[in-house]
Amino acid sequence: MRDPRIPLCQAKGLAVLALMATLLSPLAASATSYVMMADEDLADLAEVVVHGRIIDMRVVRVGGAPYTEHIVQVIDPIRGSVGETVVFRQLGGVLPDSEGMSLKITGLPQYATGDGVVLFLSSWQDDTYRAADILLGAFRTVQVEGRTFAMRQLDGTDEVDLGDVGPQRRESLRQAHHPRDLGLWIDWLRDRVGGVERAPDYFVHPDVVPTSVREAFTLFMSGGLPIRWPNFDGGGGPAVTWGVHKKKLQKGMPSKGVNQAQTGLQAWNKIGNIDYGFKGKVNAPAGFSTFDGKNTVAYNDPKKDIAGKFNCSTGGTLAIGGPWFGSTTHKKKGKTFLSTAGADIVFQNGLYCFFNAAVREGARGATSAAEQINAHEAGHTLGIGHSTKPALMEPTFKNDGSGAVIRKDDKRAAKSNKGLRYRG
């Protein structure tokens, strides 16, 4: 089976964690959560596919949320009818303080003017586009020794291993993380769009592209400052209270996801000064369309923050989540931190099949999976990154029925005195 990954999302305003998962079977389904998609499925999903170059960038507010708007000069229109340029919007961006909270999502691709890109796009509003499945439909091109490659930027994401899958699909999903020879890939895509199906011949080994040209992200940082809750840094501050959006609950599990969210969030309360309260179902707008000052877990993507709907046959995004923050800072032991003002976790629409079928085959089924995902994302809302040792915060989701279990390395991270964590 292939893997889902969690991109961690941060912002001067909001940090979003995307947990991703990969679909291994018709039953299975990242900070953000997502299930890796094969190129065949991605090409069939997108309304527009272009090879282009970013010629301008600006941050605009759409509703209550900031989006980075990329003006893309079209070099090769592979699918769809487009003009000389297309406008590609991606959630997140830094706005002047006078315009409210900003948002930067770590784990989503970051571009600069002049970058080459290959984009799989879905039409949105005002004649603009979003990347298909928020993360998986965006590639940056790089040149190495006279060759041009297209690469996904998946640093900062988590892999989900759901189990067995047929050998052909396993190989397809395994290769989906590899760089692509741009010329060969465009030829293959053009054939695919034209109805000609053939085996991929464009993947190259990751070692062909040096690590120096791959993206690397600093998790839960903005402007060089860590992001963390001020409530817990004074010792005995007020609890940070969470709720679950009562109008958007999750079918396919006991309590429709409410108890699982509570268990996941409050698993961290055993450590240091952390105090995540829980008040059950709440009537909150929820989501990342605007900052509402409430900390909410929302199932079924009530504000359509994630493009499309989860597909259990092809995979896609499972969830996004993380903290909102602005320019307010606080200090602890002489160190300066950006103060988290709130946090949200949003699960993708259409995850019934993921919870009710694929994951149910595990030890405790949907309950343990939902608890584990909520707990992992809650760790990110605390400013904790990934662990390289066996832990809840390691970047691989394990469908082993363990649920929201805080392990030794998670405790070390939470109690670290090196500046990013909560020490009791």
N, C-alpha and C positions, 0 to 999 in steps of 0.2 A: 504494500500500500504506500501511497505517497504521503507526504507530510503537510501539515498546516503550519502556519507560522504566525507569531504574534508580533506585529510591529508596535513598538512603543511610541506613543504620540505625545509630544509636548508642545507647549506654546507659551508665548508671553500672553497668557490669558488662559489657554487650555492645553493640557497635555493629554493626548489620546493614546491609549494602548490598544493595539489591534491584535487580537489573538487569531491565528489562522490555522486552518486544518486542511488536510488533503483527503480527497475522496478515494477510497480504495475499492469500493464496490457500489452497486446501485443503492445500497442501504446507507452507506456512510456519508458523512459530510466531510484568520486568526487573526499591537497590539496594534490592534485589530485581531481577531482569530480568523483563519481562513483555511480552506482546503485547496491544495494546489490544483491548478487546472492544466490539462494538456493543451498544447498549441492548437490542436484540431478543434477543441471545444471553445477556446478563446476566440479563434477566427470566426467560428460560426455564430458566436454570441454578439460580437461587435457590429454596430451599424456602420461605423466608419473606421477604416484602418489607413493610417498615413505614415510615411517616412518623411520627416521634416526637420527643421531647425528653429530653435527658439530665438526670436528676434527682439522680443520685448517682454517685460514682466511688470505687473503691478498688483497691489492688494486692493480688493474691493469688498464691500460688505453686502452680503446677500441675505436678506432678512436680518437676523441678529448675529450671524456668524461671519467671520472673515474668510475669504477665499483668495488664493493666489491665482491670478489670471495670467496665463502664458499665451502670448501671441506666437503662433507657430507658422512659419513659412513652409508651404507644402512643396516638398521635392518630388515625391512620388505618391499619388493618390491610389492606394492599392484596393480599397473598397469604398464605395459611396461617392456621391456627387458633392464635391467641395470646391471652393474657390482657391485663390492663390494663398490664402491664409485661413487657419481655423483658430478659434479661441478655446483653449483647454483650461478648465478651472479645477483646482484641487483644494480641498478643505484645509484651512490653516493659513496664517500669515500675521504679520505684525503691523498693527494700525496705530496711529497717534493715540495717546491716552485719552484725549478729548472725545474719541469715538468709541470708547468702551474697551471691553476685554479683547485681547488678541489671542491667537491660537497658532501653535506650531506643532505639527504631528511628527514626532520622530518615528522613523520606520517607513514613512511614505517617501518616495523619491524626492530628492532635492535637486533643483536645476539652476543653471545660470544662463544668462544671455549668451548665445552662440553654441549652446549644447545641441548636438544631434539627438533626435529621438525617434522611436517607433511607438505609435500610440494606437491602442485599440479603444475606441470611444463609443459612448452612448450619448445620444442627444439629450440636452437638458433644457434650460430655460434661456430666453433672450438670445436664441441662435448660438448658444455655447454648448460645450461638451464636457462630460466627465469621463475619467478612465473607467472602463468596464471593470466592475468589482473593486473599485476604489484603489487597489494596489496592483493587481496582477496584470492589468492592461497597459502598463507604462514601462518603457524600456529607454535607457540612455545608450547612445553609441560611443565607442571609444576606438582610437586608432593605436595599433601596436605593430611596429615594424612593417608598416606599409599595408596592413590588413585592418579592416573595420569590423568590429564586433558589436552586437547588441546584447545588453545585459540587464537583468532585473536588479534592482537595488533592494535586497532583502535583509540587510544588516539591521539588527535590532528586532527581528521577528522570532517567533517560537514555532517549532515544528511539532505537529501532532501525529503520532503514529497510531493508527486505528486498528491495524491487524493485517490479515491476509488479503491479497488481491491477485488477480491473474498475472502471469509473467509478462504479458504484452503491456498491460496497463501499468504495472510496476515500473517497467523500463521507461515507458513514456513519461511517467511522473518523475522518475529519478532524473531524467535528462532535462526536465523542464526548468531545473535550477542552473543548468549549464549556460555558458555564453553561446551565442549563435553567430556564425559567419554571416554578415549582413547581406551580401549579395546572394548567397545560396538560399538564405531564409526568405528574402523578398521573392525570389523565383518560386519557392515552395508555396508561399502565401498566395501569390497570384494564381498558381494552379489550383489551390484549394478554393479560392473565391470563384474561380471559373468552373468548378465542379469536377476537377481532376484530383483524385485522391492518390497519394503516393507516400511512401515511408519517408520520414525526415532524414535529410542528408546534410544538415547544416550545423549540428551541435559540435562543439569542440570541448576538449578537456579543460576544466577550470584553470589548470596550471598554465595554460597558454596565455591567459591574461594576468599579468602580474598583480599582486595584491595592492601595489601602490596606486593603481588606477581604479580600484574598487572603492565604493563608498563605505565610510565608517561613521557611526553616529555616537554621540555622547548622550546617554540616557538621562532624562529628567534634569536637564540643564537648559538654561536660557541666558544668553549674554555672559556665560562663564559662571553663573550662580546656580547652585542646586535649588531644587524646588521641594518644599516640605511644609507640613501643617504647623502653624504657629501654636495651635491649641496644645500640642504635646510637648513643646519645648520649654514651657515655663514650669512644668511639674505640677500636675493637678489642675490643668486647664479644663474647660468644658469638653464634653464628649462631642465627637463629630457624628451626627445622627444621619442614618440612611433610611430610605424607604424603597418600595417596589411600586412602579407605576401600575395602579390598580386596573386601568383600562387596557393594558397590554401585557397580559400574563402569558405563560408558555404552556401550551397543550403538550401532553405526552409525558408528564411527570407528576408525582404527588405534590399537592399544594400549588401546582402550576408555577413552580419556580420560586415562590416566596420563601419557603423554609431553606431552600438551597442557597439563595442569596444571603440570608442571615448567617447561615453556617459558614459560608465562604468568607464573608466580611469579618465576622467576629472571631475567626480562627486566630487573627493577629492580636487579639486583646490579651493574650497570655504573655506578651512580650513588652518589656519596658513600660513607657508611659502611654502606649497606644490605647485608645478607647473609642472604638467604633460602636456607636449605639444603633438601635434598629427599632423602627416604629411600625413595621408591617406595610400594608398597602397604603399608598398616598395618591392624592390627585395632584400630580405635578406635570408640567409640560414635558419635562424629560428630554434628553437628547442634546445634541450639539448644535442645534439650529440657533440657540441663544443661551446666554448665561442667565439662569433663573435663581441662583443662590441656594439651590437645593441639591442634595446628593442622592441620586436616584439610579436604581437599576431598572432598565426598561427592556422588556422582551419585545420581539416583533417590530423593532425599528419604527417607533411611532411617528417620527418626524422625517423619515426617509433620508437619514444621514448617509446611508450606504446605498449606492446605486444598485438597482435590480432586486432580485430575490434569490435566496439560496436554492441551489439545484442539487438534489442528492445524486444525480447521475454524473454531473460534471464538476462539482465542488464550488468553492467560492468563499467569501468572507463569512466568518462566524460571529465575531463581535469586535467592537472597539470600545475603549474606555480609558479614563485617566483624569488628571486634575486640571482645573481652570486656575489661572493666576494672572495678575497684572503687574504693575511696577512696585507694589508695596513689598517691603522687606522687613525682616526681623533678624535678631542676632542671638546666637547661642555660643557661649564660651569663646567670644571674640570673633566668631565666623558669621558672615552675612549670608542669608538665605532669601530667596523669593518666597513669599508667603502664599501657600495654596489657599484659594478662596472657596473652592468647591470642587466636586468631582462627579462624574457620571460614568456609567457602564451601559452600553447599548448592544443588545444581541440582534443579529440579522433577522429579517423577516423570512419565514419559511423553514425554520429549523425543526419543525415537528418530526420530520423523517430522521434527522440526526439524533435527536434525543429518544425518539420512540422506537427506532429500529437499529441503526448501526451500533450506537454506543450501548444499547440495552443488552447486547451480547456480552458485555463485560461483567465483572464480578458483581457490581451493584447497579449497573445500568445507568439510566438517565440521571438518577439522583447523585451518584458519585461524580459523574462527569460535570454536571452543573455546579456542584460544590467546588470542584477543583478549578474550573475556569473562573468562577467568581472569586475564589481565594487568590489565584494567581494575579488576576487583574487588580484585586484589592492591594496586593503587594506593590504593584506598580503605582497605584494612587498614593502610596506612602513614599514614593521616590526610590524604591528598591529595584535595582536592575536584575540581570540574569545571573544565575550561579553556574559555575563550571563543575560543580559536584552534585551528587544526587540530592535533590531538594525540590520543594514546591516551585521555586523560582528558576529551576533549570529550564532551558528553552524547548524541552520536549514534553508534550502532554502524554501521560501514560494512562491508558485505559485499563487500569489494574484494580479498580475499585477502592483506591486509597482515599479519594476525595480530598477534603481540605485539611491535609496533615502538614503541620509546620515541622520541618526537619532541622537537624543540627546546623546546617549551613544557612538556612533561613534565619535562625536565631542569631547566628554570628553577624549576618548582614544587618539585621534590625538593631543590634546592640553595638555595632562598630562605633568607635570614637574617632573615625577618620573624616567625619564631616557630613556624610550623606544619610546616616541612619538614626534611629531613635534609641536612646540609651536610657535604661531605667535608673 
